[in-house]
Amino acid sequence: MQVIRNIYYALLENADYYGIFLLMFLAVFMMVLAIAFLIKGRQSNTQERLGKLVGKGGASTGSPSSKLLGHNDDTLAARISKPLHRISSINKRTVRQKMQLTLVRAGFRSDQAIYNYLSAKIICPIIYVAVFMFSRMIYNFQTQVMLSILALIVLGYFTPNLWVFLMTKTRQEKLVKGLPDALDLMVVCVESGLGLDMTFKRVGDEMLPLCKELSDEFTLTTLEIRAGISRADAFKNMNVRTGVSQIHSLTTLLAQTSRFGTSLATALRVHADSMRIKRRQIAEATAAKSAVKMVFPLVLFIFPAIFVVLVGPGAIQIVKYLVPALRGGGG
């Protein structure tokens, strides 16, 4: 027991040296591992030609569907993340599908997006810890630094989650803002005599300068219908990809109209009016909450400044005249 205590105290006394040696070992190990994966992951000329024949080469990346689906493996992010593919691979199909759905809702449909995401969850903690260690090089390495390293590892691991969450929210907001214009275009197209499939294609083309995200969703739905997927399944896939309640209500309306044979133009016009009313109500509710939200900035920032301006001159006069008089009277 005494030997263990002596070893423990010796490690505490020389924690800075052992910590530096450990970090150097990890850095060299990761570098050698990355080089080994790079060498092993290189494809021969035969494999590259076979990949081009089956559609994985650069010849198929020029089509609109490949650009929409993001089949582009010749990117810098893909080259960096390829050595970590096997390390960060996921065997469970449900977990993989859930993660892919999260990335699709954020706007990342490429095949290597899940590998880039997992690689980022590995690389971000390493970068945070490396930056922290370089900033601590001029100081002594202490035992308390380990807590900071653990905190940085946790922060780096969850940074991609936060980034994907913010990208998803931003994309959903863009979809909601561009949906009323898309509904107006759909009403015009349907009243001019176009079918629902051609309406989706036309709206997808016209919405490209206004809202690229919504244009991609309409175009992808059109491609799925052309590929042989039923219209109901294509609408369901669109709902899953976006995760927006307004689009879900729109696709439900289109499916019910197609099933019962009611007037599509009338249904779209009524739905567009209801969406405008809902957006107006949301704007009014947000404006009503602004008065309550302004209380905290007023109390924390504006009120202290006003208090200093109003009370400051009187306080200066009190300190200048009244305090010396009181001291003289007391003496």
N, C-alpha and C positions, 0 to 999 in steps of 0.2 A: 504493500500500500504506500509506503514511504517513497519507493522508487517511482511509482506513478505520480505522486505529488511533485517529486523533484523534476520529472519530465514535464509536467504541466507548468510549473513555475519557469522552467527554462524556455519553454515555448512562449510564454507570456513575455519574458524579458526580451526575447529575440523575435517578436512577432513581425517586426518590420522586414527583417531579412527573409524569414520564411515566407511571408506574404509575397514579396517581390519574386522569390524563386518559384513559388507556385504559379503566379501570374505569367512569368516567362515560360514555364513549362506548358501551361494551357495555350499560350499564344503560339508557341512552336508546334504543339500538337494539332491545333486547329489549322495552321498553315499547311502542315504536311498532309493532313486529311483532305483539305480543299484541293491541293495539287493532285493528290491521288484520284479524287473523284473527277477532276478535270481531265486527267489523262485517260481514265477509264471511260468517261462519258463521251469521248470523241467518236464520231461516226466515221466509218470508212467511206470511200467513194461509192462502193457498191450499195451500202446502206442509204446514202444520200440519194442515189438514183432511184432506189426502190421507194424511198419516201416521196420523191417527186411523182412517181407513177401512181401511188395510192392517194395522192392529193395532199401530202404534208410539206411539199416543197414550196418554193417561191412562185411557181407558175400559177397556183390556185389562189394566191393572196390578192389578186387584182379584181376578183368578182365582187359585186355589191354584197352578196350574202356572206362571203368570207370577211369582208370589212365590218359588216354588222355584227357578226358572231365573234369577231376578234380572233380569228385563226391566224396568228402571226407569231411564229416562234423565233424569228430572227430579230429580237429586240435585246437591248442591253439588260433589262430586268430579267428576261428569260435566261440569258447566258449566266448572269450572276446567281440565279436561283437554282439552276440545273444541278450543281454539285450537292445541294441540300434536299433534292427531291426525295431521295431514298431515306434520308434521316427524318424528314418531316412527313413521311407518307402516312396515310390513314387507311386502316383496313376495314373499319366498320362502314358499311354502305350508308346507313341512316345518318351518321355523323357527317359524312362527306356530302351527302345530298343537302343536309341542313346548312352546312357552311357554304356550299355553292349557291343555294337560294339566297342567303344573306348577301353574298357578293353580287349576285344578279340584281337584287333590289338596289344595290349601291351603284349599278351601272357597269359592272365588270363581268362580261360574258365570255372572256377568252378561256381557253383550256388551261393556260398556265397561271391564271389569276389565283387559284387556290394554293398553288405552290409558292407564288410570290407572297401571298398573305402569310402562309406558315413560315416561310423563310424570314419575313419581316419580324415575326414573333420571336425568332431565334437571334436575328442580327441586332435588333433594337436593344435588348438587354446587354449584349456584348459591347455595343457602341456606348451606351450610357455608362457602364462600368469602366470602360477604357478612358472615356473623357474625364470621369471622376478621379481615376487613378493618376492620370497625367496632371490634373490640377492639384493633386496631393503630393506630387513628387518632391516639392520643396519643403514639405513638412514630414515629420516622423509618422510612420505607419503605426496606428494604434488599434487596439482591439475594438474600440467603439466604431471604427470605420466599417467593420463588417456589417453592422446594422444598416448603415447607409448603402452599402453595396447590395444587400438583400432588398432594400426598398427600391433601389434603382432597377434591379432585375425584375421585380414585380411590375414597376411602372413601365419598363420596356416591353414586357410581355403583353400588357393590356393596352399599350399605345395603338397597335393596329386595330384592336376592337373599337376603340374610341374614334379612330379615323374613319373606319367603315361605317360606324353609326352616324357620324356627322355627314358623310357623303350620301348615305341613304336618306337622311332627313332633307338634305338639300335637293336631292333628285326628286323626292316626293313632292316637295313644295313647287318645284318647276313644273311637274306634271299637273298639279292642281291648278296652277296659274294658267297653263296653256290649254286646259280642257274646255273652257267656254268658247274660245275661238274655234277649237276643233268641232265642237257641237254645231256652231253656226255654219261652218263649212259643210258638215254632214247634212244639215237641213237643206242647204243650197243644192248639193249634189243629188240628194234623193228627190227633191222636187223637180230637178231638171231631167230625171228619168234614169239615172244610174242605179245599178244594183248595189247591194250591200257590200259585196266583195270589191267592186270597182270603187265604191265610195271610200272604203278603207284605204285602198291604194292611192286614190287621188288626195285624200286628206293627209296621208303620210308624206306625199311629195310636197304638198303646199305648206305643211307645217314645219318643214325642215329649217327655213330661215328664222322662224319664230321660236320654236321649242324643239330642239334636236332630240331630246329624250322622248317626248311624246311621238315624234315622227318615227323614231326607231321602233317604238312599241307597235304602232300601226303597221309599219312595213314588215316587222317580224311576224305579226299575226297574219298578214296577207300571204307571206311566204309559207307559213305553216298550212294555211288552207289550200294553197296551190300544191303543196307536197302530199296532200291526201288526208290530212287531219280534219275531222269534222269541225263544223263551225262552233259547236258548243264546247268542244275540247280546246279549240284555239282561244276562245274567250276565257275559259278557265285558266289556261296557261298564262294569259295576259294578266289576269287577276293575281295569280301567284307571283309573277315576276315583279309587279309594281307594288302590291300591298297597300293600295290606295282605295279608300271606301267609295270615292266618287266614281272611279273607273269600274269598280265592282257593280255599283248600281246601274251604270251605263250598259255594261255587258249583260246584266240580268234583264234590263229593259229590251235590249236587242234580241236576246234569246226568246223572251216571252212574245215579242211582236212577231218573230219568225214562226213561232210555234202556233199561235192562235190566229195569225193572218190579219191582224189589225193594221191600221195605217201607220207606216213607219215615220213619215214626215210629221204627222200630228203628235206622235209619241215623243219624237226628238224635240219638237218645239216646246211641248209641255215640260219635258225634262230640263231643257235649257232655261226656261223661265223659273222653274223651281230651284235650279242651281244658282241663278242670279239672286233670288230671294234669300237663299241660304247664305250666300257670300255676303249679302248686305247685312243680314242678322249677325254674322260673325264679326263684321267690321264694327257694327254698333256695340256689340259686347266688348270688343277690344277697346273701343273709345271710352266706354263706361268704366273699364278697369284702370284707365290711365290716371284718373284722379287718385285712386288708392296707391298706385305704384309711384306717384310723384311725391308721396309723403316722406319716404325714406331718403331720397336725395335732398329734399328740403330740410329735413331735420339734421342730416349728417354733414351737409356741405354749405347750403345757402344760409340757414339760420345762424350758425356760428359766425359767419362773415358779417351778417347784419347786426348781430349782437356786439361784435367788436366795434363796428362803426358807430353804433348808437351809444354804447356804454363806455367806449374807450376814452373820449374826451373828458367825461365826468369823472372817471376813475383816475385820470392823470391829475385833474384839479384837486381831487381829494388827497391823493398822495403828496401833492406839492404843497398844499396849504394846511389841510386839516390835520394830517398826521404830525407835522412839526409843532402845531399849536397844542395838540393833545400831549405830546411829549414835554413841551415846555410847562404846560399846566400841571402835569403830574410831578415835574421836578420841583 
